[in-house]
Amino acid sequence: MISYVAGTCPPAERDDFESHCLICEECRSMLAIVMRFLYSPIDEKELAPLYPLGIEAAEITCWLLRSEVSTNG
């Protein structure tokens, strides 16, 4: 999804992703959210209160990934 949004995904992958989004509501919704934030006229001051939540989410994700690797690895 990131390479699709950034415009760096190869044409075949782009076509596959677009086809997938036609049938997958979850991916379509996530893409809409990403596109909304990417092209939103909101400035950094308005997004600043969300920064700590983003850091917390990243820390939790790293912790979960490390836990999964140690459990499975």
KEKE-3310 file (N, C-alpha, C; in steps of 0.2 Angstrom, whole numbers, plus 5000, padded with zeros to 4 digits):
npx = (5004:5010:5020:5011:5004:5014:5017:5027:5026:5028:5020:5013:5011:5004:4992:4987:4985:4975:4965:4963:4959:4946:4938:4941:4935:4941:4955:4952:4946:4957:4966:4959:4959:4973:4976:4968:4974:4986:4984:4978:4973:4977:4987:5004:5003:4990:4990:4999:4995:4992:5004:5011:5003:5005:5019:5017:5010:5019:5029:5022:5019:5032:5036:5027:5031:5044:5041:5034:5044:5053:5045:5042:5054)
npy = (4994:5006:5008:5010:5021:5030:5030:5022:5009:4995:4993:4981:4976:4987:4986:4974:4977:4987:4979:4971:4979:4982:4972:4970:4977:4981:4984:4994:5004:5007:5012:5023:5031:5033:5040:5051:5057:5060:5069:5079:5095:5099:5106:5104:5109:5106:5092:5089:5085:5071:5065:5059:5048:5041:5038:5029:5019:5014:5009:4999:4991:4987:4980:4970:4963:4959:4951:4941:4936:4931:4921:4912:4910)
npz = (5000:5004:4994:4983:4986:4987:4974:4968:4965:4955:4939:4937:4950:4955:4947:4952:4966:4965:4959:4970:4980:4975:4979:4992:5006:5018:5015:5005:5013:5022:5013:5009:5021:5023:5011:5014:5025:5019:5009:5016:5021:5033:5045:5053:5067:5070:5070:5079:5093:5091:5089:5101:5102:5091:5093:5104:5098:5089:5097:5104:5093:5090:5101:5101:5089:5093:5103:5096:5087:5097:5102:5091:5086)
capx = (5000:5014:5023:5005:5002:5020:5018:5033:5025:5028:5013:5009:5009:4999:4986:4985:4983:4969:4960:4962:4955:4939:4935:4943:4933:4946:4960:4949:4945:4963:4968:4955:4962:4980:4975:4965:4979:4992:4982:4974:4975:4978:4994:5007:5000:4984:4992:5004:4992:4992:5011:5012:4999:5009:5025:5015:5008:5025:5032:5018:5020:5039:5036:5023:5035:5049:5038:5032:5050:5056:5041:5042:5061)
capy = (5000:5012:5010:5012:5028:5034:5030:5019:5002:4993:4993:4975:4976:4992:4983:4969:4981:4990:4974:4968:4984:4982:4966:4970:4983:4983:4988:5000:5008:5009:5016:5030:5034:5035:5046:5057:5060:5062:5075:5083:5102:5100:5108:5101:5111:5102:5085:5088:5081:5064:5063:5054:5042:5037:5035:5024:5014:5011:5006:4993:4986:4984:4975:4964:4960:4956:4945:4936:4933:4926:4915:4908:4909)
capz = (5000:5004:4987:4979:4988:4985:4966:4967:4964:4948:4936:4938:4957:4955:4945:4957:4972:4963:4958:4976:4983:4972:4982:4999:5009:5023:5011:5002:5019:5024:5008:5010:5027:5021:5006:5017:5029:5015:5005:5020:5022:5040:5046:5058:5073:5071:5071:5085:5098:5089:5089:5106:5101:5085:5096:5108:5094:5086:5103:5105:5088:5090:5107:5099:5084:5096:5107:5091:5085:5102:5103:5086:5083)
cpx = (5004:5017:5017:5004:5008:5021:5024:5032:5025:5021:5009:5007:5003:4992:4983:4982:4976:4963:4958:4957:4947:4935:4936:4941:4938:4952:4958:4948:4952:4966:4965:4958:4969:4980:4972:4970:4985:4990:4978:4977:4977:4986:4997:5005:4994:4985:4996:5001:4992:4999:5012:5008:5003:5015:5023:5013:5014:5029:5029:5019:5027:5039:5033:5027:5041:5047:5036:5038:5053:5052:5041:5049:5065)
cpy = (5006:5014:5012:5019:5033:5035:5027:5011:5001:4992:4987:4974:4982:4990:4978:4972:4984:4985:4971:4973:4984:4977:4966:4977:4985:4987:4994:5006:5011:5013:5023:5034:5037:5041:5052:5061:5063:5068:5080:5090:5104:5101:5104:5102:5107:5095:5083:5084:5073:5061:5058:5047:5038:5034:5029:5018:5010:5007:4999:4988:4983:4979:4969:4960:4956:4950:4939:4932:4928:4920:4910:4906:4906)
cpz = (5000:4997:4982:4980:4986:4977:4964:4965:4957:4945:4937:4945:4958:4953:4949:4963:4970:4962:4965:4980:4981:4976:4990:5002:5015:5020:5008:5008:5021:5019:5008:5015:5025:5016:5009:5021:5024:5011:5009:5021:5029:5041:5052:5065:5075:5073:5077:5091:5097:5089:5095:5105:5096:5088:5100:5104:5091:5091:5104:5100:5088:5096:5105:5094:5088:5100:5102:5089:5090:5103:5098:5083:5087)
residu = (MET:ILE:SER:TYR:VAL:ALA:GLY:THR:CYS:PRO:PRO:ALA:GLU:ARG:ASP:ASP:PHE:GLU:SER:HIS:CYS:LEU:ILE:CYS:GLU:GLU:CYS:ARG:SER:MET:LEU:ALA:ILE:VAL:MET:ARG:PHE:LEU:TYR:SER:PRO:ILE:ASP:GLU:LYS:GLU:LEU:ALA:PRO:LEU:TYR:PRO:LEU:GLY:ILE:GLU:ALA:ALA:GLU:ILE:THR:CYS:TRP:LEU:LEU:ARG:SER:GLU:VAL:SER:THR:ASN:GLY)
# end
